Amino acid sequence: MTTSAPLYGWYGDDFTGATDTLAVLAQAGLRSMLFMGVPNAETLAAAGPLDAIGIAGAARAMPPEAMRAEMSAVGRFFEKLAPPVLHYKVCSTFDSAPHVGNIACGIHTLHPFVSNRWVPIVGGQPSLGRYCAFSNLFAAAGTGGAVHRIDRHPTMRQHPVTPMGEADLRLHLARQGLDGITALHYPLYDATNDTDTDVLDAALLALLAHGAASHAMAPTLLDLTTPGQLATVGRLLWQQSQHARLLAVGSSAVAQALVAHWGKPASTAAAPLAPTDGPVLAWAGSLSPLTAAQVQAATAYHRIAVDAQRLCSDKAYAQALQDNLCAGLHSGQNVLAFTGPTDGAPLAAAASSTDIAQASADLIARVVQARAERGAPLRRIGIAGGDTSSHAVQALQLWGLSYKTTVCPGVTLSRAHSSEPSRQGLELMLKGGQMGGADLFERLLGTA
């Protein structure tokens, strides 16, 4: 599937999720690169020929006005490149709200830059324990955990910023401003096979007939309950993209569906994760119970608790913490710093989460620089927490990420691209709070 023009473009509304899509495409043998913002001509040239081009953003944490500003630039970029499919990559849990990370706002912003009326919204990603049945979303509580309807999920129902109070994604997105959402439910897939596609195609054509005269946007939510349905969903997406350039919305299941339709599932197997040369630095900025369990299980690290409030307000404390981290690394220890208590106790709210993420990212960058100046640059870093990951990539002055390997489902180890020689080739794990098993940080060492 390699051509001179990209087949696939994606915008990730946070950095951690965007790397999961990168992994899906790269494992399918597509030449793929995730850029840290809209790339210029020089950066594109440095990346070389690409089949899939991604842009990591931060819309998930933005109000609508900021989303429109960031995503309009993304839309203009992809309009010029003209990939058949433009994927608006959102979290697999669809957690969002009218005032922050508004998915409807993102759709309305990106849709004018494609020509197809149809906007497929793929709900679910079975590989991560996310399932959409009759338009209702279900999610596992951690890797291999019990599956809950999303509005009853022990973490997502009480998310501190975007709690999920509605499981029917049609209603959830309608409350954000996306009107007229139709649905294709999974029993239709079971009535379809490769030689008899009439049932599903007829259902889609009937949905598209509504509003055709007005040329209105036609969003459709597609169920996804099993991996076996991916190729069927992918066929619909690719078929429509050949008529007119398409905006598809959803988790990395959008990429998985197209890869399954193309007949290229995991043609490039994930390389085993080997130990790196030198110690590993890990930073846990997420306050999720799962990340807390991962910190507790990370016995191969020297663990350092970080007072997040003092990190933001006390320069002497920040310097002492930097010295402590560097001392551990210089002695050859793997070091894990965590900004949240591991017993689930709430953190004081004097500094905003954005301030904490920025201060954490700046400290990570200073430690990386200190190691480089010592002549022993870090070769592998792991970061838990979407906001911290986004800020860290910027603080490290990276322009792109390519795929290295998979640490566990939904968690990618990427290779950094930077104009700074000491950071070129740095291996970077970025993960959200809900991803990975309890042994994630141990796995990052390549010895688990």
KESEMAR-313657 format. One record per residue (C-alpha): residue in one letter; x, y, z. Coordinates in steps of 0.001 Angstrom, whole numbers. Layout:
% KESEMAR-313657
{res = a; x = X; y = Y; z = Z}
...
% end
This chain:
% KESEMAR-313657
{res = m; x = 0; y = 0; z = 0}
{res = t; x = 2880; y = 2424; z = -604}
{res = t; x = 2300; y = 5345; z = -2948}
{res = s; x = 3852; y = 8732; z = -3594}
{res = a; x = 949; y = 10444; z = -1823}
{res = p; x = -326; y = 9566; z = 1667}
{res = l; x = -3204; y = 7129; z = 1934}
{res = y; x = -4067; y = 8167; z = 5441}
{res = g; x = -3939; y = 11276; z = 7583}
{res = w; x = -4788; y = 11503; z = 11251}
{res = y; x = -5103; y = 14154; z = 13911}
{res = g; x = -4801; y = 12876; z = 17481}
{res = d; x = -6584; y = 15002; z = 20054}
{res = d; x = -3908; y = 14048; z = 22571}
{res = f; x = -333; y = 12841; z = 22211}
{res = t; x = -704; y = 9469; z = 23919}
{res = g; x = -3594; y = 8257; z = 21799}
{res = a; x = -1974; y = 9508; z = 18613}
{res = t; x = 941; y = 7107; z = 19150}
{res = d; x = -1460; y = 4151; z = 19326}
{res = t; x = -2675; y = 4954; z = 15805}
{res = l; x = 955; y = 5298; z = 14717}
{res = a; x = 1583; y = 1755; z = 15964}
{res = v; x = -1399; y = 277; z = 14110}
{res = l; x = -344; y = 1801; z = 10795}
{res = a; x = 3363; y = 1058; z = 11150}
{res = q; x = 2729; y = -2565; z = 12117}
{res = a; x = 701; y = -2901; z = 8902}
{res = g; x = 3789; y = -1937; z = 6926}
{res = l; x = 2781; y = 1647; z = 6163}
{res = r; x = 5544; y = 4242; z = 6262}
{res = s; x = 4208; y = 6382; z = 9081}
{res = m; x = 5255; y = 9466; z = 11029}
{res = l; x = 3555; y = 11389; z = 13814}
{res = f; x = 4429; y = 15089; z = 13749}
{res = m; x = 4339; y = 17358; z = 16785}
{res = g; x = 2226; y = 20010; z = 15075}
{res = v; x = 1582; y = 20909; z = 11449}
{res = p; x = 4898; y = 20196; z = 9685}
{res = n; x = 6559; y = 22628; z = 7317}
{res = a; x = 8099; y = 21623; z = 3994}
{res = e; x = 11550; y = 21154; z = 5534}
{res = t; x = 10249; y = 18808; z = 8228}
{res = l; x = 8218; y = 16815; z = 5720}
{res = a; x = 11304; y = 16422; z = 3561}
{res = a; x = 13328; y = 15226; z = 6560}
{res = a; x = 10732; y = 12536; z = 7245}
{res = g; x = 11023; y = 11048; z = 3751}
{res = p; x = 8258; y = 9334; z = 1740}
{res = l; x = 5215; y = 8520; z = 3877}
{res = d; x = 2028; y = 6503; z = 3437}
{res = a; x = 444; y = 7804; z = 6645}
{res = i; x = 910; y = 11222; z = 8229}
{res = g; x = -260; y = 12093; z = 11717}
{res = i; x = -381; y = 15292; z = 13730}
{res = a; x = -446; y = 15133; z = 17516}
{res = g; x = -2527; y = 17826; z = 19128}
{res = a; x = -4113; y = 18771; z = 22416}
{res = a; x = -7759; y = 19369; z = 21489}
{res = r; x = -8938; y = 16932; z = 24127}
{res = a; x = -7993; y = 19447; z = 26832}
{res = m; x = -9078; y = 22602; z = 24950}
{res = p; x = -12201; y = 24773; z = 24994}
{res = p; x = -14040; y = 25033; z = 21661}
{res = e; x = -12420; y = 28325; z = 20583}
{res = a; x = -8917; y = 26906; z = 20972}
{res = m; x = -9965; y = 23663; z = 19279}
{res = r; x = -11175; y = 25539; z = 16219}
{res = a; x = -7923; y = 27489; z = 15961}
{res = e; x = -5704; y = 24387; z = 16210}
{res = m; x = -7816; y = 22080; z = 14087}
{res = s; x = -8469; y = 24563; z = 11283}
{res = a; x = -4734; y = 24662; z = 10598}
{res = v; x = -4694; y = 20857; z = 10622}
{res = g; x = -7616; y = 20740; z = 8204}
{res = r; x = -5943; y = 23130; z = 5770}
{res = f; x = -2766; y = 21049; z = 5834}
{res = f; x = -4571; y = 17804; z = 5041}
{res = e; x = -6756; y = 19471; z = 2426}
{res = k; x = -3581; y = 20222; z = 447}
{res = l; x = -2168; y = 16703; z = 926}
{res = a; x = -5552; y = 15158; z = 51}
{res = p; x = -5320; y = 11695; z = 1638}
{res = p; x = -8492; y = 9687; z = 920}
{res = v; x = -9127; y = 9294; z = 4662}
{res = l; x = -8679; y = 11949; z = 7340}
{res = h; x = -9017; y = 10384; z = 10785}
{res = y; x = -10021; y = 12544; z = 13752}
{res = k; x = -8552; y = 10319; z = 16452}
{res = v; x = -10361; y = 10636; z = 19790}
{res = c; x = -10039; y = 8670; z = 23002}
{res = s; x = -11512; y = 5172; z = 22897}
{res = t; x = -13727; y = 6120; z = 25859}
{res = f; x = -15075; y = 9199; z = 24006}
{res = d; x = -14818; y = 11194; z = 27234}
{res = s; x = -15466; y = 14814; z = 26293}
{res = a; x = -17834; y = 17631; z = 27152}
{res = p; x = -19395; y = 20707; z = 25547}
{res = h; x = -16844; y = 22979; z = 27238}
{res = v; x = -13672; y = 20895; z = 26814}
{res = g; x = -12537; y = 18419; z = 24180}
{res = n; x = -15849; y = 18864; z = 22360}
{res = i; x = -15841; y = 16147; z = 19690}
{res = a; x = -18756; y = 17732; z = 17845}
{res = c; x = -16773; y = 20968; z = 17610}
{res = g; x = -13828; y = 19030; z = 16202}
{res = i; x = -16022; y = 17372; z = 13579}
{res = h; x = -17579; y = 20675; z = 12529}
{res = t; x = -14089; y = 22194; z = 12263}
{res = l; x = -12489; y = 19437; z = 10169}
{res = h; x = -15410; y = 18472; z = 7939}
{res = p; x = -15222; y = 21517; z = 5601}
{res = f; x = -11763; y = 20320; z = 4523}
{res = v; x = -13077; y = 17061; z = 3021}
{res = s; x = -15716; y = 16580; z = 334}
{res = n; x = -17705; y = 13548; z = 1518}
{res = r; x = -20995; y = 14220; z = 3334}
{res = w; x = -20744; y = 10994; z = 5263}
{res = v; x = -18944; y = 11157; z = 8610}
{res = p; x = -18495; y = 7645; z = 10031}
{res = i; x = -17975; y = 7538; z = 13797}
{res = v; x = -16478; y = 4208; z = 14852}
{res = g; x = -17466; y = 3428; z = 18429}
{res = g; x = -15341; y = 830; z = 20176}
{res = q; x = -11898; y = -757; z = 19978}
{res = p; x = -12025; y = -4420; z = 21029}
{res = s; x = -8227; y = -4673; z = 21247}
{res = l; x = -8397; y = -2251; z = 24191}
{res = g; x = -11544; y = -3659; z = 25769}
{res = r; x = -13840; y = -1020; z = 24254}
{res = y; x = -17110; y = -2211; z = 22733}
{res = c; x = -19978; y = -358; z = 21073}
{res = a; x = -23274; y = -2260; z = 20807}
{res = f; x = -26522; y = -660; z = 19663}
{res = s; x = -24714; y = 2685; z = 19936}
{res = n; x = -23880; y = 2178; z = 23629}
{res = l; x = -20231; y = 2196; z = 24683}
{res = f; x = -18739; y = -306; z = 27118}
{res = a; x = -15181; y = -339; z = 28464}
{res = a; x = -13011; y = -2647; z = 30522}
{res = a; x = -11626; y = -1310; z = 33782}
{res = g; x = -7929; y = -1725; z = 33019}
{res = t; x = -6294; y = -4371; z = 30856}
{res = g; x = -8334; y = -7564; z = 31149}
{res = g; x = -10637; y = -6027; z = 33761}
{res = a; x = -14404; y = -6244; z = 34121}
{res = v; x = -16386; y = -4546; z = 31354}
{res = h; x = -18753; y = -1740; z = 32340}
{res = r; x = -21163; y = 448; z = 30447}
{res = i; x = -19244; y = 3693; z = 30133}
{res = d; x = -21631; y = 5685; z = 32356}
{res = r; x = -21129; y = 3063; z = 35079}
{res = h; x = -17385; y = 2633; z = 34591}
{res = p; x = -15659; y = 3086; z = 37974}
{res = t; x = -13158; y = 5619; z = 36568}
{res = m; x = -14861; y = 7221; z = 33569}
{res = r; x = -18145; y = 7975; z = 35315}
{res = q; x = -16223; y = 10195; z = 37749}
{res = h; x = -13492; y = 11546; z = 35482}
{res = p; x = -12372; y = 14857; z = 37054}
{res = v; x = -12754; y = 16854; z = 33811}
{res = t; x = -15019; y = 14915; z = 31449}
{res = p; x = -17172; y = 12468; z = 33437}
{res = m; x = -19187; y = 10154; z = 31201}
{res = g; x = -22839; y = 10349; z = 32185}
{res = e; x = -24295; y = 8920; z = 28966}
{res = a; x = -23465; y = 5597; z = 27298}
{res = d; x = -25404; y = 6140; z = 24054}
{res = l; x = -22793; y = 7937; z = 21966}
{res = r; x = -25479; y = 9460; z = 19742}
{res = l; x = -26919; y = 11299; z = 22726}
{res = h; x = -23474; y = 12072; z = 24148}
{res = l; x = -22349; y = 13764; z = 20917}
{res = a; x = -25716; y = 15434; z = 20322}
{res = r; x = -25294; y = 17245; z = 23644}
{res = q; x = -22048; y = 18655; z = 22256}
{res = g; x = -23757; y = 19948; z = 19111}
{res = l; x = -23646; y = 17105; z = 16566}
{res = d; x = -27160; y = 16741; z = 15213}
{res = g; x = -28779; y = 14077; z = 13066}
{res = i; x = -26569; y = 11138; z = 14040}
{res = t; x = -27773; y = 7893; z = 12475}
{res = a; x = -26506; y = 4426; z = 13358}
{res = l; x = -25478; y = 1099; z = 11852}
{res = h; x = -25801; y = -1676; z = 14423}
{res = y; x = -23731; y = -4835; z = 14489}
{res = p; x = -26479; y = -7361; z = 13533}
{res = l; x = -26295; y = -5824; z = 10058}
{res = y; x = -22637; y = -6850; z = 9885}
{res = d; x = -23576; y = -10435; z = 10673}
{res = a; x = -25955; y = -10399; z = 7702}
{res = t; x = -23071; y = -9382; z = 5447}
{res = n; x = -20105; y = -11250; z = 4023}
{res = d; x = -17546; y = -10608; z = 1308}
{res = t; x = -19816; y = -11998; z = -1407}
{res = d; x = -23075; y = -10462; z = -192}
{res = t; x = -22669; y = -6837; z = 818}
{res = d; x = -26095; y = -5688; z = -354}
{res = v; x = -27729; y = -5601; z = 3078}
{res = l; x = -25194; y = -3291; z = 4700}
{res = d; x = -24638; y = -1172; z = 1596}
{res = a; x = -28371; y = -660; z = 1186}
{res = a; x = -28679; y = 384; z = 4821}
{res = l; x = -25906; y = 2948; z = 4395}
{res = l; x = -27384; y = 4320; z = 1173}
{res = a; x = -30729; y = 4734; z = 2908}
{res = l; x = -29072; y = 6710; z = 5699}
{res = l; x = -27208; y = 8910; z = 3224}
{res = a; x = -30415; y = 9662; z = 1338}
{res = h; x = -31618; y = 11726; z = 4284}
{res = g; x = -30494; y = 15323; z = 3860}
{res = a; x = -28939; y = 14652; z = 453}
{res = a; x = -30802; y = 17523; z = -1161}
{res = s; x = -29403; y = 20000; z = 1361}
{res = h; x = -25888; y = 18488; z = 1192}
{res = a; x = -25933; y = 18378; z = 4996}
{res = m; x = -23293; y = 16501; z = 6932}
{res = a; x = -24351; y = 12893; z = 7512}
{res = p; x = -22778; y = 11490; z = 10700}
{res = t; x = -23298; y = 7776; z = 11359}
{res = l; x = -22263; y = 5866; z = 14471}
{res = l; x = -20969; y = 2371; z = 13688}
{res = d; x = -21039; y = -392; z = 16282}
{res = l; x = -17904; y = -2427; z = 16896}
{res = t; x = -18018; y = -5412; z = 19239}
{res = t; x = -15491; y = -7941; z = 17893}
{res = p; x = -12229; y = -7864; z = 15912}
{res = g; x = -14007; y = -9841; z = 13200}
{res = q; x = -16132; y = -6798; z = 12365}
{res = l; x = -13152; y = -4571; z = 11578}
{res = a; x = -12827; y = -5551; z = 7917}
{res = t; x = -16541; y = -4924; z = 7330}
{res = v; x = -16306; y = -1451; z = 8842}
{res = g; x = -13082; y = -795; z = 6954}
{res = r; x = -14682; y = -1745; z = 3645}
{res = l; x = -17439; y = 810; z = 4173}
{res = l; x = -14936; y = 3547; z = 5003}
{res = w; x = -12586; y = 2812; z = 2115}
{res = q; x = -15414; y = 2390; z = -381}
{res = q; x = -16825; y = 5796; z = 518}
{res = s; x = -13389; y = 7435; z = 513}
{res = q; x = -12958; y = 6417; z = -3130}
{res = h; x = -15997; y = 8501; z = -4070}
{res = a; x = -14913; y = 11575; z = -2102}
{res = r; x = -12356; y = 12344; z = 603}
{res = l; x = -13678; y = 11198; z = 3953}
{res = l; x = -13532; y = 12368; z = 7579}
{res = a; x = -13685; y = 9375; z = 9942}
{res = v; x = -13960; y = 9766; z = 13717}
{res = g; x = -13001; y = 7382; z = 16487}
{res = s; x = -10189; y = 5609; z = 18268}
{res = s; x = -7392; y = 3688; z = 16564}
{res = a; x = -10110; y = 1237; z = 15527}
{res = v; x = -10527; y = 3452; z = 12444}
{res = a; x = -6988; y = 2547; z = 11392}
{res = q; x = -7462; y = -1077; z = 12445}
{res = a; x = -10600; y = -1318; z = 10302}
{res = l; x = -8906; y = -14; z = 7172}
{res = v; x = -5848; y = -2197; z = 7721}
{res = a; x = -8135; y = -5230; z = 8085}
{res = h; x = -9952; y = -4331; z = 4857}
{res = w; x = -6678; y = -3855; z = 3006}
{res = g; x = -5655; y = -7315; z = 4154}
{res = k; x = -2570; y = -6046; z = 5969}
{res = p; x = -3143; y = -6904; z = 9653}
{res = a; x = 123; y = -6715; z = 11595}
{res = s; x = 2302; y = -7628; z = 8628}
{res = t; x = 5172; y = -6110; z = 10594}
{res = a; x = 5287; y = -7890; z = 13940}
{res = a; x = 6192; y = -5845; z = 16994}
{res = a; x = 9854; y = -6360; z = 17799}
{res = p; x = 10537; y = -7718; z = 21289}
{res = l; x = 11414; y = -4912; z = 23677}
{res = a; x = 15054; y = -5328; z = 24651}
{res = p; x = 16849; y = -3593; z = 27522}
{res = t; x = 18323; y = -243; z = 26595}
{res = d; x = 21857; y = 1030; z = 27055}
{res = g; x = 21791; y = 2749; z = 30432}
{res = p; x = 19105; y = 3536; z = 33000}
{res = v; x = 15470; y = 4364; z = 32239}
{res = l; x = 13661; y = 7477; z = 33467}
{res = a; x = 9920; y = 7200; z = 34070}
{res = w; x = 7472; y = 9880; z = 35167}
{res = a; x = 3919; y = 9210; z = 36332}
{res = g; x = 1848; y = 12365; z = 36074}
{res = s; x = -1523; y = 10620; z = 35861}
{res = l; x = -3623; y = 10362; z = 39014}
{res = s; x = -5658; y = 7374; z = 37809}
{res = p; x = -5958; y = 4343; z = 40110}
{res = l; x = -4427; y = 2201; z = 37356}
{res = t; x = -1318; y = 4383; z = 37154}
{res = a; x = -1064; y = 4269; z = 40955}
{res = a; x = -1059; y = 468; z = 40777}
{res = q; x = 1617; y = 591; z = 38085}
{res = v; x = 3795; y = 2786; z = 40294}
{res = q; x = 3374; y = 405; z = 43221}
{res = a; x = 4391; y = -2545; z = 41034}
{res = a; x = 7521; y = -837; z = 39656}
{res = t; x = 9954; y = -2471; z = 42069}
{res = a; x = 12904; y = -2337; z = 39652}
{res = y; x = 12977; y = 1461; z = 39936}
{res = h; x = 14165; y = 3892; z = 42540}
{res = r; x = 10804; y = 5588; z = 43187}
{res = i; x = 10611; y = 9252; z = 44116}
{res = a; x = 7391; y = 10909; z = 45283}
{res = v; x = 6995; y = 14433; z = 43913}
{res = d; x = 5136; y = 17237; z = 45681}
{res = a; x = 3366; y = 18651; z = 42633}
{res = q; x = 2455; y = 21918; z = 44321}
{res = r; x = 6030; y = 22643; z = 45403}
{res = l; x = 7319; y = 21657; z = 41982}
{res = c; x = 5251; y = 24500; z = 40531}
{res = s; x = 6004; y = 27128; z = 43156}
{res = d; x = 9370; y = 26389; z = 44796}
{res = k; x = 12461; y = 26710; z = 42565}
{res = a; x = 14759; y = 25347; z = 45254}
{res = y; x = 12579; y = 22245; z = 45595}
{res = a; x = 12526; y = 21753; z = 41813}
{res = q; x = 16325; y = 22004; z = 41664}
{res = a; x = 16759; y = 19572; z = 44552}
{res = l; x = 14395; y = 17152; z = 42833}
{res = q; x = 16357; y = 17450; z = 39595}
{res = d; x = 19580; y = 16726; z = 41472}
{res = n; x = 17960; y = 13707; z = 43132}
{res = l; x = 16742; y = 12297; z = 39816}
{res = c; x = 20117; y = 12830; z = 38179}
{res = a; x = 21960; y = 11242; z = 41092}
{res = g; x = 19880; y = 8097; z = 40782}
{res = l; x = 20401; y = 7909; z = 37031}
{res = h; x = 24124; y = 8649; z = 37306}
{res = s; x = 24458; y = 5721; z = 39719}
{res = g; x = 22874; y = 3441; z = 37120}
{res = q; x = 19466; y = 3120; z = 38763}
{res = n; x = 16200; y = 3205; z = 36854}
{res = v; x = 14259; y = 6122; z = 38332}
{res = l; x = 10479; y = 6595; z = 38547}
{res = a; x = 9067; y = 9907; z = 39769}
{res = f; x = 5355; y = 10176; z = 40493}
{res = t; x = 3322; y = 13297; z = 41200}
{res = g; x = 280; y = 11655; z = 42735}
{res = p; x = -130; y = 9665; z = 45948}
{res = t; x = -344; y = 5921; z = 45378}
{res = d; x = -3118; y = 5381; z = 47952}
{res = g; x = -5717; y = 7237; z = 45877}
{res = a; x = -5829; y = 10263; z = 48174}
{res = p; x = -6768; y = 13507; z = 46368}
{res = l; x = -4078; y = 16013; z = 45491}
{res = a; x = -4449; y = 19613; z = 46659}
{res = a; x = -5650; y = 21895; z = 43880}
{res = a; x = -3589; y = 25048; z = 44424}
{res = a; x = -1784; y = 24631; z = 41104}
{res = s; x = -3780; y = 23680; z = 38028}
{res = s; x = -3255; y = 20355; z = 36320}
{res = t; x = -1845; y = 22250; z = 33342}
{res = d; x = 699; y = 24015; z = 35560}
{res = i; x = 1738; y = 20695; z = 37085}
{res = a; x = 2068; y = 19043; z = 33672}
{res = q; x = 4178; y = 21923; z = 32361}
{res = a; x = 6449; y = 21955; z = 35417}
{res = s; x = 6856; y = 18185; z = 35158}
{res = a; x = 7708; y = 18402; z = 31458}
{res = d; x = 10247; y = 21154; z = 32026}
{res = l; x = 11942; y = 19101; z = 34731}
{res = i; x = 12077; y = 16020; z = 32499}
{res = a; x = 13721; y = 18116; z = 29768}
{res = r; x = 16290; y = 19493; z = 32221}
{res = v; x = 17201; y = 15996; z = 33395}
{res = v; x = 17584; y = 14847; z = 29784}
{res = q; x = 19820; y = 17836; z = 29079}
{res = a; x = 21907; y = 17216; z = 32207}
{res = r; x = 22529; y = 13624; z = 31149}
{res = a; x = 23512; y = 14744; z = 27645}
{res = e; x = 25960; y = 17297; z = 29032}
{res = r; x = 27486; y = 14536; z = 31150}
{res = g; x = 28123; y = 12541; z = 27981}
{res = a; x = 25648; y = 9804; z = 28924}
{res = p; x = 22376; y = 10723; z = 27189}
{res = l; x = 19213; y = 8933; z = 28235}
{res = r; x = 18032; y = 6449; z = 25628}
{res = r; x = 14575; y = 5543; z = 27004}
{res = i; x = 11893; y = 7497; z = 28874}
{res = g; x = 8362; y = 6546; z = 29917}
{res = i; x = 5656; y = 9091; z = 30740}
{res = a; x = 2197; y = 8346; z = 32138}
{res = g; x = -383; y = 11097; z = 31776}
{res = g; x = -1776; y = 12764; z = 28679}
{res = d; x = -1105; y = 16372; z = 29669}
{res = t; x = 2408; y = 15622; z = 30921}
{res = s; x = 3175; y = 13685; z = 27732}
{res = s; x = 2016; y = 16530; z = 25494}
{res = h; x = 4059; y = 19132; z = 27350}
{res = a; x = 7107; y = 16852; z = 27577}
{res = v; x = 7301; y = 16309; z = 23821}
{res = q; x = 7292; y = 20074; z = 23360}
{res = a; x = 9821; y = 20676; z = 26145}
{res = l; x = 12135; y = 18081; z = 24589}
{res = q; x = 11929; y = 19932; z = 21251}
{res = l; x = 10935; y = 16920; z = 19188}
{res = w; x = 9464; y = 17364; z = 15725}
{res = g; x = 8254; y = 13825; z = 15168}
{res = l; x = 7793; y = 10280; z = 16416}
{res = s; x = 8101; y = 7041; z = 14483}
{res = y; x = 7183; y = 3559; z = 15644}
{res = k; x = 9685; y = 1444; z = 17589}
{res = t; x = 7614; y = -1329; z = 19181}
{res = t; x = 4597; y = -2001; z = 21372}
{res = v; x = 5014; y = -2215; z = 25143}
{res = c; x = 1490; y = -3621; z = 25613}
{res = p; x = -1865; y = -3139; z = 23835}
{res = g; x = -2540; y = 580; z = 23466}
{res = v; x = 925; y = 1623; z = 24669}
{res = t; x = 3608; y = 2373; z = 22081}
{res = l; x = 7347; y = 2872; z = 22351}
{res = s; x = 8238; y = 5525; z = 19783}
{res = r; x = 11508; y = 6757; z = 18331}
{res = a; x = 12017; y = 10512; z = 18701}
{res = h; x = 13079; y = 12769; z = 15843}
{res = s; x = 14727; y = 16042; z = 16776}
{res = s; x = 17185; y = 18569; z = 15405}
{res = e; x = 18978; y = 18247; z = 18764}
{res = p; x = 21497; y = 15380; z = 18328}
{res = s; x = 21286; y = 14194; z = 21941}
{res = r; x = 17531; y = 13655; z = 21581}
{res = q; x = 17502; y = 12109; z = 18123}
{res = g; x = 16606; y = 8440; z = 18495}
{res = l; x = 15420; y = 8764; z = 22101}
{res = e; x = 12916; y = 5989; z = 22852}
{res = l; x = 9744; y = 7437; z = 24328}
{res = m; x = 6710; y = 5746; z = 25856}
{res = l; x = 3671; y = 8016; z = 26214}
{res = k; x = 582; y = 6548; z = 27845}
{res = g; x = -2776; y = 7658; z = 29134}
{res = g; x = -3967; y = 6929; z = 32634}
{res = q; x = -6234; y = 4039; z = 31627}
{res = m; x = -3684; y = 2072; z = 29591}
{res = g; x = -1449; y = -878; z = 30403}
{res = g; x = -1298; y = -3613; z = 32996}
{res = a; x = 110; y = -3320; z = 36484}
{res = d; x = 3557; y = -4379; z = 35244}
{res = l; x = 3787; y = -1641; z = 32588}
{res = f; x = 6852; y = 148; z = 33980}
{res = e; x = 8605; y = -3189; z = 34470}
{res = r; x = 7858; y = -4043; z = 30834}
{res = l; x = 9363; y = -730; z = 29764}
{res = l; x = 12747; y = -1967; z = 30971}
{res = g; x = 12664; y = -4798; z = 28437}
{res = t; x = 13345; y = -7380; z = 31106}
{res = a; x = 9802; y = -8432; z = 32047}
% end
